């Protein structure tokens, strides 16, 4: 079995080069504080209905340490998490929240260095009335996320590696990095320029 932690050495950019593009989340979900570290861990997906955050609040007591809690929120008008929820999640070893929605109390999460990826911040809290999905498939940032998929997130974006393909994707990422590592900028520039010029000629561009 492939360890999710093995993906920590690869940026979302590298992984996006070896994954289908439908495994890359919408760029509107981004780190909410500067300097947030890269995170990589198995997804614990939840879905919160509009105006509600009950499922995320339940997840912080159920998600295993190292998990990335992935949230399909019902709107961007009500926060699904605040400072205490983030602090408890961090205390329990949860690696990060990735939220297709909004949160609040950003200053507290930043002070504690808890990684938060979301669409934004709003001070209005959601309610706790509705049952949604807890550790089941959700759609976050346009990507279908299932329990056990590996989420890798940093300032470059967020990718989701499907659980059945972990080994193959890890091998492909390692191969790509190994191939690119010895290449100097000068060698890359020469190859790149030749390729661009060839494409231009093929398209009849003579400028």
C-alpha contacts under 8 A as a table, 3 or more apart, distances in Angstrom:
res1	aa1	res2	aa2	distance
1	X	167	X	7.83
2	X	6	X	7.60
2	X	166	X	6.33
2	X	167	X	5.88
3	X	6	X	5.62
3	X	7	X	7.93
4	X	7	X	5.81
4	X	8	X	7.75
4	X	40	X	6.66
4	X	41	X	5.33
4	X	42	X	6.22
4	X	150	X	6.13
5	X	8	X	5.49
5	X	40	X	6.15
5	X	41	X	6.30
6	X	9	X	6.61
6	X	170	X	7.83
7	X	10	X	5.61
7	X	40	X	6.21
7	X	152	X	7.18
7	X	170	X	6.98
8	X	11	X	7.52
8	X	38	X	7.11
8	X	39	X	6.56
8	X	40	X	5.23
8	X	152	X	7.11
10	X	14	X	6.20
10	X	15	X	6.70
10	X	173	X	7.36
11	X	14	X	5.32
11	X	15	X	6.42
11	X	38	X	7.94
11	X	152	X	7.54
11	X	153	X	7.87
11	X	154	X	7.52
11	X	156	X	7.49
12	X	15	X	5.01
12	X	16	X	5.86
12	X	152	X	6.27
12	X	153	X	6.49
12	X	154	X	7.21
12	X	156	X	6.31
12	X	157	X	5.94
12	X	158	X	6.03
12	X	159	X	5.80
13	X	16	X	5.10
13	X	17	X	6.51
13	X	156	X	6.69
13	X	157	X	7.54
14	X	17	X	5.32
14	X	18	X	7.06
14	X	173	X	6.61
14	X	176	X	7.86
14	X	177	X	7.82
15	X	18	X	5.35
15	X	19	X	6.15
15	X	159	X	7.26
15	X	169	X	7.72
15	X	173	X	6.21
16	X	19	X	5.06
16	X	20	X	7.10
16	X	21	X	6.69
16	X	23	X	7.69
16	X	24	X	6.79
16	X	159	X	6.90
17	X	20	X	7.97
18	X	169	X	6.74
18	X	172	X	6.46
18	X	173	X	6.54
19	X	23	X	6.65
19	X	161	X	7.72
19	X	169	X	7.30
20	X	23	X	5.82
20	X	24	X	7.90
21	X	24	X	5.57
22	X	25	X	7.62
22	X	142	X	7.57
22	X	143	X	6.25
23	X	143	X	5.76
23	X	144	X	7.79
23	X	159	X	5.69
23	X	160	X	5.34
23	X	161	X	6.87
24	X	143	X	6.75
24	X	157	X	7.62
24	X	158	X	5.97
24	X	159	X	4.49
24	X	160	X	6.50
25	X	29	X	7.27
25	X	140	X	7.14
25	X	141	X	4.61
25	X	142	X	5.93
25	X	143	X	5.87
25	X	157	X	7.21
25	X	158	X	5.51
25	X	159	X	6.09
25	X	160	X	7.82
26	X	29	X	6.13
26	X	141	X	4.72
26	X	142	X	6.26
27	X	30	X	6.51
27	X	141	X	7.89
27	X	157	X	6.52
28	X	118	X	7.68
28	X	119	X	5.65
28	X	141	X	7.78
29	X	98	X	7.73
29	X	99	X	7.19
29	X	100	X	6.53
29	X	117	X	5.95
29	X	118	X	4.67
29	X	119	X	4.70
29	X	120	X	7.96
29	X	141	X	6.79
29	X	157	X	7.92
30	X	117	X	4.92
30	X	118	X	5.57
30	X	119	X	6.49
30	X	154	X	7.98
30	X	155	X	6.93
30	X	157	X	6.76
30	X	158	X	8.00
31	X	34	X	7.20
31	X	36	X	6.70
31	X	115	X	7.23
31	X	116	X	5.78
31	X	117	X	4.32
31	X	118	X	6.66
31	X	154	X	6.88
31	X	155	X	6.18
32	X	106	X	7.56
32	X	115	X	7.92
32	X	116	X	5.83
32	X	117	X	5.82
32	X	118	X	6.73
32	X	120	X	7.12
33	X	36	X	6.09
33	X	106	X	8.00
33	X	110	X	6.20
33	X	115	X	7.93
33	X	116	X	7.58
36	X	113	X	7.14
36	X	114	X	7.92
36	X	115	X	5.85
36	X	154	X	7.07
36	X	155	X	7.49
37	X	115	X	7.07
37	X	154	X	6.38
38	X	152	X	7.19
38	X	153	X	5.63
38	X	154	X	4.45
38	X	155	X	7.60
39	X	95	X	6.69
39	X	96	X	7.08
39	X	115	X	7.84
39	X	151	X	7.72
39	X	152	X	5.66
39	X	153	X	5.39
39	X	154	X	6.59
40	X	68	X	7.47
40	X	95	X	7.72
40	X	150	X	6.74
40	X	151	X	5.48
40	X	152	X	4.36
40	X	153	X	6.59
41	X	66	X	5.87
41	X	67	X	5.25
41	X	68	X	5.56
41	X	95	X	7.07
41	X	150	X	5.37
41	X	151	X	5.56
41	X	152	X	6.86
42	X	66	X	7.23
42	X	67	X	5.10
42	X	68	X	5.96
42	X	147	X	7.23
42	X	148	X	4.89
42	X	149	X	5.51
42	X	150	X	4.41
42	X	151	X	6.14
43	X	67	X	5.83
43	X	68	X	4.99
43	X	69	X	5.93
43	X	70	X	6.27
43	X	145	X	7.37
43	X	146	X	6.98
43	X	147	X	5.37
43	X	148	X	5.28
43	X	149	X	5.41
43	X	150	X	5.77
43	X	151	X	6.07
44	X	59	X	7.93
44	X	63	X	6.25
44	X	67	X	6.15
44	X	68	X	5.97
44	X	69	X	4.73
44	X	70	X	5.95
44	X	134	X	7.98
44	X	135	X	5.26
44	X	136	X	7.74
44	X	146	X	7.79
44	X	147	X	5.44
44	X	148	X	7.04
45	X	69	X	5.77
45	X	70	X	4.57
45	X	71	X	5.96
45	X	72	X	7.81
45	X	133	X	7.70
45	X	134	X	6.53
45	X	135	X	4.81
45	X	136	X	5.82
45	X	137	X	6.42
45	X	138	X	6.22
45	X	145	X	6.81
45	X	146	X	6.65
45	X	147	X	6.14
46	X	55	X	6.26
46	X	56	X	6.42
46	X	59	X	7.52
46	X	69	X	7.34
46	X	70	X	6.17
46	X	71	X	5.03
46	X	72	X	6.29
46	X	132	X	7.32
46	X	133	X	5.05
46	X	134	X	4.69
46	X	135	X	5.61
46	X	136	X	6.55
46	X	137	X	7.67
46	X	138	X	6.57
47	X	55	X	6.68
47	X	56	X	7.74
47	X	71	X	5.69
47	X	72	X	4.61
47	X	73	X	5.97
47	X	74	X	7.65
47	X	132	X	5.35
47	X	133	X	4.74
47	X	134	X	6.79
47	X	138	X	6.31
48	X	52	X	5.83
48	X	53	X	5.51
48	X	54	X	6.89
48	X	55	X	5.84
48	X	56	X	7.09
48	X	71	X	7.16
48	X	72	X	6.17
48	X	73	X	4.88
48	X	74	X	5.77
48	X	80	X	7.90
48	X	130	X	7.61
48	X	131	X	7.56
48	X	132	X	5.51
48	X	133	X	7.14
49	X	52	X	5.54
49	X	53	X	7.49
49	X	73	X	6.34
49	X	74	X	4.59
49	X	75	X	7.92
49	X	130	X	6.59
49	X	131	X	7.67
49	X	132	X	6.28
50	X	73	X	6.76
50	X	74	X	3.78
50	X	75	X	5.39
51	X	74	X	6.73
51	X	75	X	6.85
51	X	77	X	7.35
51	X	78	X	5.56
51	X	126	X	4.94
51	X	127	X	6.07
52	X	74	X	7.57
52	X	78	X	7.47
52	X	80	X	6.87
52	X	126	X	4.63
52	X	127	X	4.50
52	X	128	X	5.50
52	X	129	X	6.64
52	X	130	X	6.42
53	X	56	X	5.62
53	X	57	X	6.41
53	X	73	X	7.91
53	X	79	X	7.54
53	X	80	X	4.65
53	X	81	X	7.17
53	X	126	X	5.57
53	X	127	X	6.00
53	X	128	X	5.72
54	X	57	X	5.15
54	X	58	X	6.16
54	X	127	X	7.08
54	X	128	X	4.50
54	X	129	X	6.63
54	X	130	X	6.58
54	X	131	X	7.06
55	X	58	X	5.03
55	X	59	X	6.07
55	X	131	X	6.69
55	X	132	X	6.27
55	X	133	X	6.93
55	X	134	X	6.19
56	X	59	X	4.89
56	X	60	X	6.64
56	X	69	X	7.98
56	X	71	X	7.16
56	X	80	X	6.99
56	X	81	X	7.52
57	X	60	X	5.77
57	X	61	X	7.69
57	X	81	X	7.55
57	X	85	X	6.95
58	X	61	X	5.87
58	X	62	X	6.81
59	X	62	X	4.97
59	X	63	X	5.59
59	X	69	X	7.58
59	X	134	X	6.98
59	X	135	X	7.97
60	X	63	X	5.79
60	X	85	X	7.57
60	X	88	X	7.22
60	X	89	X	5.27
60	X	92	X	7.64
60	X	94	X	7.58
61	X	89	X	7.74
61	X	92	X	7.79
63	X	67	X	6.28
63	X	69	X	7.40
63	X	94	X	7.19
64	X	67	X	5.73
64	X	93	X	7.59
64	X	94	X	7.02
65	X	92	X	6.32
65	X	93	X	4.36
65	X	94	X	5.01
65	X	95	X	7.31
66	X	93	X	5.78
66	X	94	X	5.05
66	X	95	X	5.07
67	X	93	X	7.79
67	X	94	X	5.18
67	X	95	X	5.58
67	X	96	X	7.37
68	X	94	X	6.32
68	X	95	X	5.36
68	X	96	X	5.02
68	X	97	X	5.84
68	X	98	X	7.04
68	X	151	X	6.84
69	X	94	X	7.45
69	X	95	X	7.92
69	X	96	X	6.39
69	X	97	X	4.93
69	X	98	X	6.24
70	X	97	X	6.01
70	X	98	X	4.79
70	X	99	X	5.92
70	X	140	X	7.17
70	X	145	X	7.94
71	X	97	X	7.47
71	X	98	X	6.15
71	X	99	X	4.63
71	X	100	X	5.99
71	X	101	X	7.71
71	X	138	X	7.73
71	X	140	X	6.63
72	X	99	X	6.41
72	X	100	X	5.25
72	X	101	X	7.11
72	X	138	X	6.25
72	X	139	X	6.07
72	X	140	X	5.23
73	X	76	X	7.50
73	X	80	X	7.31
73	X	99	X	6.96
73	X	100	X	5.65
73	X	101	X	5.16
74	X	101	X	7.40
75	X	78	X	6.78
75	X	101	X	6.09
76	X	79	X	7.36
76	X	101	X	4.91
76	X	102	X	5.50
76	X	119	X	7.76
77	X	102	X	7.40
77	X	122	X	7.18
77	X	124	X	7.33
78	X	102	X	6.79
78	X	103	X	7.64
78	X	122	X	6.87
78	X	123	X	7.78
78	X	124	X	5.30
78	X	125	X	5.32
78	X	126	X	4.92
79	X	82	X	7.29
79	X	101	X	7.44
79	X	102	X	5.05
79	X	103	X	4.28
79	X	104	X	5.82
79	X	121	X	7.38
79	X	122	X	6.13
79	X	123	X	6.87
79	X	124	X	5.87
79	X	125	X	4.79
79	X	126	X	5.48
80	X	101	X	7.53
80	X	102	X	6.49
80	X	103	X	5.52
80	X	104	X	7.89
80	X	125	X	6.76
80	X	126	X	5.89
81	X	85	X	5.92
81	X	86	X	6.91
81	X	102	X	7.95
81	X	103	X	5.10
81	X	104	X	6.29
81	X	125	X	7.62
82	X	85	X	5.52
82	X	86	X	6.24
82	X	103	X	6.09
82	X	104	X	4.81
82	X	105	X	5.11
82	X	106	X	7.47
82	X	125	X	7.98
83	X	86	X	5.23
83	X	87	X	6.10
83	X	104	X	7.09
83	X	105	X	5.02
83	X	106	X	7.04
83	X	108	X	5.41
83	X	109	X	6.00
84	X	87	X	4.91
84	X	88	X	6.09
85	X	88	X	5.24
85	X	89	X	6.12
86	X	89	X	5.06
86	X	90	X	6.07
86	X	109	X	6.46
86	X	114	X	7.00
87	X	90	X	5.09
87	X	91	X	6.08
87	X	109	X	7.21
87	X	112	X	7.51
87	X	114	X	7.65
88	X	91	X	4.92
88	X	92	X	6.15
89	X	92	X	5.15
89	X	93	X	6.43
89	X	94	X	5.30
90	X	93	X	5.14
90	X	94	X	5.32
90	X	95	X	6.91
90	X	96	X	7.76
90	X	114	X	6.54
91	X	94	X	7.53
95	X	114	X	7.84
95	X	115	X	7.29
96	X	114	X	6.60
96	X	115	X	4.96
96	X	116	X	5.94
96	X	117	X	7.77
97	X	115	X	6.70
97	X	116	X	5.20
97	X	117	X	6.15
97	X	118	X	7.94
98	X	116	X	6.32
98	X	117	X	4.70
98	X	118	X	5.91
99	X	102	X	6.78
99	X	116	X	7.88
99	X	117	X	6.04
99	X	118	X	4.57
99	X	119	X	7.11
99	X	140	X	7.27
100	X	118	X	5.82
100	X	119	X	6.23
100	X	140	X	5.48
100	X	141	X	5.83
101	X	118	X	5.91
101	X	119	X	5.41
101	X	120	X	7.09
102	X	118	X	5.81
102	X	119	X	5.56
102	X	120	X	4.91
102	X	121	X	5.16
102	X	122	X	6.39
103	X	106	X	7.35
103	X	118	X	7.27
103	X	120	X	6.67
103	X	121	X	4.99
103	X	122	X	6.10
103	X	123	X	7.65
104	X	121	X	5.29
104	X	122	X	5.37
104	X	123	X	5.22
104	X	124	X	7.50
104	X	125	X	7.64
105	X	108	X	5.64
105	X	109	X	6.88
105	X	121	X	7.98
105	X	123	X	7.26
106	X	109	X	5.22
106	X	110	X	6.10
106	X	121	X	7.15
107	X	110	X	5.08
107	X	111	X	6.06
108	X	111	X	5.09
108	X	112	X	6.23
109	X	112	X	5.11
109	X	113	X	5.86
109	X	114	X	5.16
109	X	115	X	7.42
109	X	116	X	7.58
110	X	113	X	4.78
110	X	114	X	6.26
110	X	115	X	7.76
111	X	114	X	7.92
118	X	121	X	7.99
133	X	136	X	5.80
133	X	137	X	7.65
133	X	138	X	7.60
135	X	146	X	7.87
135	X	147	X	5.94
136	X	146	X	6.13
136	X	147	X	6.00
137	X	144	X	6.87
137	X	145	X	5.57
137	X	146	X	4.38
137	X	147	X	6.62
138	X	144	X	5.84
138	X	145	X	5.43
138	X	146	X	6.68
139	X	142	X	5.91
139	X	143	X	5.30
139	X	144	X	4.44
139	X	145	X	5.90
140	X	143	X	5.31
140	X	144	X	6.54
140	X	145	X	6.90
143	X	160	X	7.61
145	X	149	X	6.63
145	X	160	X	7.07
145	X	162	X	7.84
146	X	149	X	5.72
146	X	162	X	7.64
148	X	162	X	7.83
148	X	163	X	5.71
149	X	160	X	6.44
149	X	161	X	5.57
149	X	162	X	4.72
149	X	163	X	4.41
150	X	160	X	5.61
150	X	161	X	5.02
150	X	162	X	6.66
150	X	163	X	6.72
150	X	166	X	7.75
151	X	158	X	7.04
151	X	159	X	5.87
151	X	160	X	4.61
151	X	161	X	6.44
152	X	158	X	5.70
152	X	159	X	5.42
152	X	160	X	6.48
153	X	156	X	7.49
153	X	157	X	5.76
153	X	158	X	4.28
153	X	159	X	6.53
154	X	157	X	5.64
154	X	158	X	6.59
161	X	165	X	6.98
161	X	166	X	6.40
161	X	169	X	7.53
162	X	165	X	5.47
162	X	166	X	6.43
163	X	166	X	5.42
164	X	167	X	7.92
165	X	168	X	5.37
165	X	169	X	5.99
166	X	169	X	5.34
166	X	170	X	6.01
167	X	170	X	5.20
167	X	171	X	6.20
168	X	171	X	5.20
168	X	172	X	6.19
169	X	172	X	5.02
169	X	173	X	6.08
170	X	173	X	5.16
170	X	174	X	6.21
171	X	174	X	5.17
171	X	175	X	6.15
172	X	175	X	5.07
172	X	176	X	6.17
173	X	176	X	5.12
173	X	177	X	6.23
174	X	177	X	5.21
174	X	178	X	6.08
175	X	178	X	5.14
175	X	179	X	6.12
176	X	179	X	5.15
176	X	180	X	6.27
177	X	180	X	5.21
177	X	181	X	5.89
178	X	181	X	5.32
178	X	182	X	7.57
179	X	182	X	6.96
179	X	183	X	7.78
180	X	183	X	5.50
183	X	187	X	6.24
183	X	188	X	6.50
184	X	187	X	5.22
184	X	188	X	6.23
185	X	188	X	5.00
185	X	189	X	5.94
186	X	189	X	5.04
186	X	190	X	6.20
187	X	190	X	5.20
187	X	191	X	6.28
188	X	191	X	5.28
188	X	192	X	5.88
189	X	192	X	5.01
189	X	193	X	5.88
190	X	193	X	5.26
190	X	194	X	6.21
191	X	194	X	5.21
191	X	195	X	6.19
192	X	195	X	5.13
192	X	196	X	6.14
193	X	196	X	5.14
193	X	197	X	6.05
194	X	197	X	5.23
194	X	198	X	6.08
195	X	198	X	5.09
195	X	199	X	6.26
196	X	199	X	5.15
196	X	200	X	6.25
197	X	200	X	5.05
197	X	201	X	6.20
198	X	201	X	5.18
198	X	202	X	6.14
199	X	202	X	5.05
199	X	203	X	6.30
200	X	203	X	5.18
200	X	204	X	6.34
200	X	205	X	5.15
200	X	206	X	7.49
201	X	204	X	5.02
201	X	205	X	5.51
201	X	206	X	6.79
202	X	205	X	7.59
